[in-house]
Amino acid sequence: MKNRIDAFRRLHESGCFVIPNPWDAGSAKLLASLGFPALATTSSGIAWSLGLPDNHVSLSDALSEIQVITSAVTVPVNADFEGGFAREPEGVATNVTAALQTGIAGVSIEDSTGNAQQPLFDFALSVERIRAARRAIDASGTGVLLTGRSEGFIVGRPDLAETVRRLTAYAEAGADCLYAPGIRTTAEITTVIQAVAPKPVNVLVGSDFTTVSELAALGVRRISVGGALARVAWAGFLDASREIASKGTFSRLATGVPFDEINGAFGPARSGS
């Protein structure tokens, strides 16, 4: 496990890498087979695979699903650990300690509350929650990488100055990597990078608005796609299913990955049903 953690930390030291987001063992294995150096779980993708909306997976189920993914691959895995499944710092620390037993190389803690009226935890509490996660990791001696996330841009509070204030404080509280999902413009991304330098920044790409080379040129160290790959997979599933349900035809099934190709990705290929 230490080798994975060390490798994950090295990835954050220079250059730019893509850390795509699987939601189960199969998607994790396929992504690893494509040569991605690390993976990150997606809370939304896992929730949808369980028939739940995002942020409605229990702590025990989240820990179980994260461990399924880390056990399926040999590359480092970062856990999207939502808000730490607790409000108070002590609860965050306890739950992060449990997450460290799943084989992860990194863990992300966000500051969203799930309450539309007050979508972000108060500033001081948010900082203490990151500090608590840091203490839990340090006490474990694992060296797992901590990412501090500020969610303002995706919960209806797109305030760049406040986002920078929070991310800077999270960096000072012990976050190794900083992440503000929803920032998209060159100015937004550059401002965040400069504010928390020299610590690395993760940028979320959930649609076709940039490229790896463009983000690398800005100084982005890590690129994730969140639930976007899961949404693409669900799009194919729904397109084919809707055609069958509404038209009684099956043309979209022709776009599926050949059986032997997908079966062979998980072991020796053989014909089947």
DRENDO-1510 file (C-alpha; in Angstrom, 1 decimal, always signed):
<recs>
REC; n; res; u; v; w
REC; 1; MET; +0.0; +0.0; +0.0 .
REC; 2; LYS; +2.9; +2.4; +0.8 .
REC; 3; ASN; +4.1; +2.0; -2.8 .
REC; 4; ARG; +0.7; +3.3; -4.1 .
REC; 5; ILE; +0.7; +6.2; -1.7 .
REC; 6; ASP; +4.3; +7.2; -2.6 .
REC; 7; ALA; +3.5; +6.9; -6.3 .
REC; 8; PHE; +0.4; +9.0; -5.9 .
REC; 9; ARG; +2.4; +11.7; -4.1 .
REC; 10; ARG; +5.0; +11.7; -6.8 .
REC; 11; LEU; +2.3; +12.3; -9.5 .
REC; 12; HIS; +1.5; +15.6; -7.7 .
REC; 13; GLU; +5.1; +16.9; -7.7 .
REC; 14; SER; +5.4; +17.9; -11.4 .
REC; 15; GLY; +3.6; +17.8; -14.7 .
REC; 16; CYS; -0.1; +17.2; -15.2 .
REC; 17; PHE; -2.1; +13.9; -15.1 .
REC; 18; VAL; -5.7; +12.8; -15.6 .
REC; 19; ILE; -7.3; +10.9; -12.7 .
REC; 20; PRO; -10.6; +9.5; -14.2 .
REC; 21; ASN; -13.4; +8.4; -12.0 .
REC; 22; PRO; -14.7; +4.8; -11.9 .
REC; 23; TRP; -17.8; +3.7; -9.9 .
REC; 24; ASP; -17.2; -0.1; -9.6 .
REC; 25; ALA; -14.6; -2.8; -10.1 .
REC; 26; GLY; -15.2; -3.2; -13.8 .
REC; 27; SER; -14.9; +0.5; -14.7 .
REC; 28; ALA; -11.8; +0.7; -12.5 .
REC; 29; LYS; -10.1; -2.2; -14.2 .
REC; 30; LEU; -10.9; -0.9; -17.6 .
REC; 31; LEU; -9.6; +2.6; -16.8 .
REC; 32; ALA; -6.4; +1.1; -15.3 .
REC; 33; SER; -5.9; -1.0; -18.4 .
REC; 34; LEU; -5.9; +2.2; -20.5 .
REC; 35; GLY; -2.8; +3.4; -18.7 .
REC; 36; PHE; -4.1; +6.0; -16.4 .
REC; 37; PRO; -1.6; +6.3; -13.5 .
REC; 38; ALA; -4.3; +6.8; -10.8 .
REC; 39; LEU; -8.0; +6.7; -10.3 .
REC; 40; ALA; -10.5; +8.5; -8.2 .
REC; 41; THR; -13.9; +7.3; -7.0 .
REC; 42; THR; -17.0; +9.3; -7.9 .
REC; 43; SER; -19.7; +9.7; -5.2 .
REC; 44; SER; -22.4; +10.3; -7.9 .
REC; 45; GLY; -21.3; +7.4; -10.0 .
REC; 46; ILE; -21.3; +5.0; -7.0 .
REC; 47; ALA; -24.7; +6.4; -5.9 .
REC; 48; TRP; -26.3; +5.9; -9.3 .
REC; 49; SER; -25.0; +2.3; -9.5 .
REC; 50; LEU; -26.8; +1.7; -6.2 .
REC; 51; GLY; -30.0; +3.3; -7.4 .
REC; 52; LEU; -29.6; +6.4; -5.2 .
REC; 53; PRO; -29.1; +10.1; -5.9 .
REC; 54; ASP; -25.7; +11.6; -5.2 .
REC; 55; ASN; -24.9; +12.2; -1.5 .
REC; 56; HIS; -27.4; +9.6; -0.4 .
REC; 57; VAL; -25.0; +6.7; +0.0 .
REC; 58; SER; -24.4; +5.6; +3.7 .
REC; 59; LEU; -21.0; +5.7; +5.2 .
REC; 60; SER; -20.8; +1.9; +5.4 .
REC; 61; ASP; -21.8; +1.5; +1.8 .
REC; 62; ALA; -19.3; +4.2; +0.7 .
REC; 63; LEU; -16.5; +2.5; +2.5 .
REC; 64; SER; -17.5; -0.9; +1.0 .
REC; 65; GLU; -17.6; +0.5; -2.6 .
REC; 66; ILE; -14.3; +2.3; -2.2 .
REC; 67; GLN; -12.7; -0.9; -1.0 .
REC; 68; VAL; -14.1; -2.8; -4.0 .
REC; 69; ILE; -12.5; -0.3; -6.3 .
REC; 70; THR; -9.1; -0.2; -4.5 .
REC; 71; SER; -9.0; -4.0; -4.5 .
REC; 72; ALA; -9.7; -4.2; -8.2 .
REC; 73; VAL; -6.6; -2.3; -9.4 .
REC; 74; THR; -2.9; -1.8; -8.6 .
REC; 75; VAL; -2.8; +1.9; -9.3 .
REC; 76; PRO; -3.4; +4.5; -6.6 .
REC; 77; VAL; -7.0; +5.4; -5.8 .
REC; 78; ASN; -8.3; +8.7; -4.4 .
REC; 79; ALA; -11.6; +8.5; -2.4 .
REC; 80; ASP; -14.2; +11.0; -3.1 .
REC; 81; PHE; -15.3; +11.1; +0.5 .
REC; 82; GLU; -17.9; +13.8; +0.1 .
REC; 83; GLY; -18.1; +15.9; +3.3 .
REC; 84; GLY; -16.5; +13.2; +5.5 .
REC; 85; PHE; -20.0; +11.8; +6.3 .
REC; 86; ALA; -20.1; +14.1; +9.4 .
REC; 87; ARG; -20.6; +17.7; +10.3 .
REC; 88; GLU; -18.3; +18.1; +13.2 .
REC; 89; PRO; -14.5; +17.8; +12.9 .
REC; 90; GLU; -14.4; +14.9; +15.4 .
REC; 91; GLY; -16.8; +12.9; +13.2 .
REC; 92; VAL; -14.8; +13.7; +10.1 .
REC; 93; ALA; -11.6; +12.5; +11.7 .
REC; 94; THR; -13.3; +9.3; +12.8 .
REC; 95; ASN; -14.6; +8.6; +9.4 .
REC; 96; VAL; -11.4; +9.5; +7.6 .
REC; 97; THR; -9.6; +7.0; +9.9 .
REC; 98; ALA; -12.1; +4.3; +8.7 .
REC; 99; ALA; -11.5; +5.3; +5.1 .
REC; 100; LEU; -7.8; +4.9; +5.5 .
REC; 101; GLN; -8.4; +1.1; +6.0 .
REC; 102; THR; -9.9; +0.7; +2.5 .
REC; 103; GLY; -6.5; +0.9; +0.6 .
REC; 104; ILE; -6.8; +4.4; -0.7 .
REC; 105; ALA; -3.8; +6.6; -1.6 .
REC; 106; GLY; -5.8; +9.8; -1.3 .
REC; 107; VAL; -9.0; +11.2; +0.2 .
REC; 108; SER; -11.0; +14.3; -0.6 .
REC; 109; ILE; -13.1; +16.3; +1.9 .
REC; 110; GLU; -15.5; +19.0; +0.7 .
REC; 111; ASP; -17.3; +21.9; +2.4 .
REC; 112; SER; -20.8; +21.5; +1.0 .
REC; 113; THR; -23.7; +20.9; +3.5 .
REC; 114; GLY; -26.4; +19.5; +1.3 .
REC; 115; ASN; -28.7; +22.3; +2.5 .
REC; 116; ALA; -29.8; +24.6; -0.4 .
REC; 117; GLN; -30.4; +27.5; +2.0 .
REC; 118; GLN; -26.9; +27.3; +3.4 .
REC; 119; PRO; -24.9; +25.2; +0.9 .
REC; 120; LEU; -21.5; +25.7; +2.5 .
REC; 121; PHE; -20.3; +25.0; +6.0 .
REC; 122; ASP; -19.2; +28.2; +7.8 .
REC; 123; PHE; -15.7; +29.2; +7.0 .
REC; 124; ALA; -14.2; +28.4; +10.4 .
REC; 125; LEU; -15.9; +25.1; +10.7 .
REC; 126; SER; -14.8; +24.1; +7.2 .
REC; 127; VAL; -11.2; +24.8; +8.1 .
REC; 128; GLU; -11.5; +22.8; +11.3 .
REC; 129; ARG; -12.9; +19.9; +9.3 .
REC; 130; ILE; -9.9; +19.9; +7.0 .
REC; 131; ARG; -7.6; +20.2; +10.0 .
REC; 132; ALA; -9.3; +17.2; +11.6 .
REC; 133; ALA; -8.8; +15.1; +8.4 .
REC; 134; ARG; -5.2; +16.0; +8.5 .
REC; 135; ARG; -4.8; +14.9; +12.1 .
REC; 136; ALA; -6.4; +11.6; +11.3 .
REC; 137; ILE; -4.1; +11.0; +8.4 .
REC; 138; ASP; -1.0; +12.0; +10.4 .
REC; 139; ALA; -2.0; +9.8; +13.3 .
REC; 140; SER; -2.3; +6.8; +10.9 .
REC; 141; GLY; +1.2; +7.3; +9.6 .
REC; 142; THR; +0.1; +6.3; +6.2 .
REC; 143; GLY; +0.9; +9.5; +4.3 .
REC; 144; VAL; -2.4; +9.4; +2.4 .
REC; 145; LEU; -2.7; +12.5; +0.3 .
REC; 146; LEU; -5.5; +14.9; +1.5 .
REC; 147; THR; -7.4; +17.0; -1.0 .
REC; 148; GLY; -9.4; +20.0; +0.3 .
REC; 149; ARG; -12.5; +20.9; -1.9 .
REC; 150; SER; -14.6; +24.0; -1.9 .
REC; 151; GLU; -17.9; +23.5; -3.6 .
REC; 152; GLY; -19.2; +27.0; -4.1 .
REC; 153; PHE; -19.2; +27.0; -7.9 .
REC; 154; ILE; -21.4; +23.9; -8.0 .
REC; 155; VAL; -23.8; +24.6; -5.2 .
REC; 156; GLY; -25.0; +28.1; -6.3 .
REC; 157; ARG; -22.3; +30.2; -4.7 .
REC; 158; PRO; -19.8; +31.0; -7.5 .
REC; 159; ASP; -17.8; +33.5; -5.6 .
REC; 160; LEU; -14.1; +33.3; -6.7 .
REC; 161; ALA; -12.8; +35.4; -3.8 .
REC; 162; GLU; -14.5; +33.3; -1.2 .
REC; 163; THR; -13.4; +30.1; -3.0 .
REC; 164; VAL; -9.8; +31.3; -2.9 .
REC; 165; ARG; -10.1; +32.3; +0.8 .
REC; 166; ARG; -11.3; +28.8; +1.6 .
REC; 167; LEU; -8.8; +26.9; -0.5 .
REC; 168; THR; -5.9; +29.0; +0.9 .
REC; 169; ALA; -7.1; +28.2; +4.4 .
REC; 170; TYR; -7.5; +24.5; +3.6 .
REC; 171; ALA; -3.9; +24.5; +2.3 .
REC; 172; GLU; -2.7; +26.1; +5.5 .
REC; 173; ALA; -4.8; +23.6; +7.5 .
REC; 174; GLY; -2.9; +20.7; +5.9 .
REC; 175; ALA; -4.6; +19.9; +2.6 .
REC; 176; ASP; -2.0; +18.6; +0.1 .
REC; 177; CYS; -4.0; +19.3; -3.0 .
REC; 178; LEU; -6.7; +21.9; -3.6 .
REC; 179; TYR; -9.9; +21.5; -5.7 .
REC; 180; ALA; -12.7; +23.8; -6.6 .
REC; 181; PRO; -15.1; +21.9; -8.9 .
REC; 182; GLY; -16.9; +24.2; -11.3 .
REC; 183; ILE; -14.2; +26.7; -12.1 .
REC; 184; ARG; -13.8; +26.8; -15.9 .
REC; 185; THR; -12.3; +30.0; -17.2 .
REC; 186; THR; -8.6; +30.6; -17.6 .
REC; 187; ALA; -8.8; +33.5; -15.1 .
REC; 188; GLU; -10.6; +31.4; -12.5 .
REC; 189; ILE; -8.2; +28.5; -12.8 .
REC; 190; THR; -5.1; +30.7; -12.8 .
REC; 191; THR; -6.2; +32.7; -9.8 .
REC; 192; VAL; -6.7; +29.5; -7.8 .
REC; 193; ILE; -3.4; +28.0; -8.8 .
REC; 194; GLN; -1.5; +31.2; -7.9 .
REC; 195; ALA; -3.3; +31.5; -4.6 .
REC; 196; VAL; -2.4; +28.1; -3.3 .
REC; 197; ALA; +1.0; +27.7; -4.9 .
REC; 198; PRO; +3.2; +25.7; -4.6 .
REC; 199; LYS; +0.5; +23.2; -3.7 .
REC; 200; PRO; -1.1; +21.3; -6.6 .
REC; 201; VAL; -4.6; +22.0; -8.0 .
REC; 202; ASN; -7.2; +19.6; -9.3 .
REC; 203; VAL; -9.6; +20.8; -12.0 .
REC; 204; LEU; -12.9; +19.1; -12.8 .
REC; 205; VAL; -13.7; +18.6; -16.5 .
REC; 206; GLY; -17.3; +17.4; -16.9 .
REC; 207; SER; -17.9; +18.6; -20.5 .
REC; 208; ASP; -15.9; +19.5; -23.6 .
REC; 209; PHE; -14.6; +23.0; -22.6 .
REC; 210; THR; -10.9; +22.4; -22.5 .
REC; 211; THR; -8.1; +19.9; -23.2 .
REC; 212; VAL; -5.4; +18.3; -21.1 .
REC; 213; SER; -2.7; +20.3; -22.8 .
REC; 214; GLU; -4.5; +23.6; -22.2 .
REC; 215; LEU; -4.9; +22.9; -18.5 .
REC; 216; ALA; -1.3; +21.7; -18.2 .
REC; 217; ALA; -0.1; +25.0; -19.7 .
REC; 218; LEU; -2.0; +26.8; -17.0 .
REC; 219; GLY; -0.2; +24.9; -14.3 .
REC; 220; VAL; -3.0; +22.4; -13.4 .
REC; 221; ARG; -1.5; +19.4; -11.8 .
REC; 222; ARG; -4.5; +17.0; -11.7 .
REC; 223; ILE; -7.6; +16.6; -13.9 .
REC; 224; SER; -10.6; +14.6; -12.9 .
REC; 225; VAL; -14.0; +14.0; -14.6 .
REC; 226; GLY; -16.2; +13.4; -11.6 .
REC; 227; GLY; -19.4; +11.6; -12.6 .
REC; 228; ALA; -19.1; +12.4; -16.3 .
REC; 229; LEU; -17.9; +9.0; -17.4 .
REC; 230; ALA; -20.8; +7.4; -15.5 .
REC; 231; ARG; -23.2; +9.8; -17.2 .
REC; 232; VAL; -21.8; +8.8; -20.6 .
REC; 233; ALA; -22.2; +5.2; -19.8 .
REC; 234; TRP; -25.8; +5.8; -18.6 .
REC; 235; ALA; -26.5; +7.8; -21.8 .
REC; 236; GLY; -25.8; +4.7; -23.9 .
REC; 237; PHE; -27.8; +2.5; -21.7 .
REC; 238; LEU; -30.8; +4.8; -21.7 .
REC; 239; ASP; -30.6; +5.5; -25.5 .
REC; 240; ALA; -30.8; +1.8; -26.3 .
REC; 241; SER; -33.4; +1.1; -23.6 .
REC; 242; ARG; -35.7; +4.0; -24.7 .
REC; 243; GLU; -35.5; +2.9; -28.3 .
REC; 244; ILE; -36.7; -0.6; -27.3 .
REC; 245; ALA; -39.4; +0.7; -25.1 .
REC; 246; SER; -40.8; +3.3; -27.5 .
REC; 247; LYS; -40.2; +1.8; -30.9 .
REC; 248; GLY; -39.7; -1.9; -30.4 .
REC; 249; THR; -36.5; -1.7; -32.4 .
REC; 250; PHE; -32.9; -2.6; -31.5 .
REC; 251; SER; -30.6; -0.5; -33.7 .
REC; 252; ARG; -28.7; +1.1; -30.9 .
REC; 253; LEU; -27.5; -2.3; -29.6 .
REC; 254; ALA; -25.2; -2.3; -32.6 .
REC; 255; THR; -23.1; +0.4; -30.9 .
REC; 256; GLY; -22.2; -1.8; -28.0 .
REC; 257; VAL; -18.7; -3.0; -27.3 .
REC; 258; PRO; -18.2; -6.5; -28.9 .
REC; 259; PHE; -18.8; -9.2; -26.3 .
REC; 260; ASP; -15.3; -10.7; -26.7 .
REC; 261; GLU; -13.6; -7.3; -26.3 .
REC; 262; ILE; -15.3; -6.4; -23.0 .
REC; 263; ASN; -15.3; -10.0; -21.7 .
REC; 264; GLY; -11.6; -10.3; -22.6 .
REC; 265; ALA; -10.8; -7.2; -20.7 .
REC; 266; PHE; -11.7; -9.1; -17.5 .
REC; 267; GLY; -10.2; -12.5; -18.4 .
REC; 268; PRO; -10.0; -15.1; -21.1 .
REC; 269; ALA; -12.6; -14.3; -23.8 .
REC; 270; ARG; -15.2; -16.9; -24.6 .
REC; 271; SER; -18.6; -16.8; -26.2 .
REC; 272; GLY; -21.6; -16.3; -23.9 .
REC; 273; SER; -25.0; -14.7; -23.5 .
</recs>
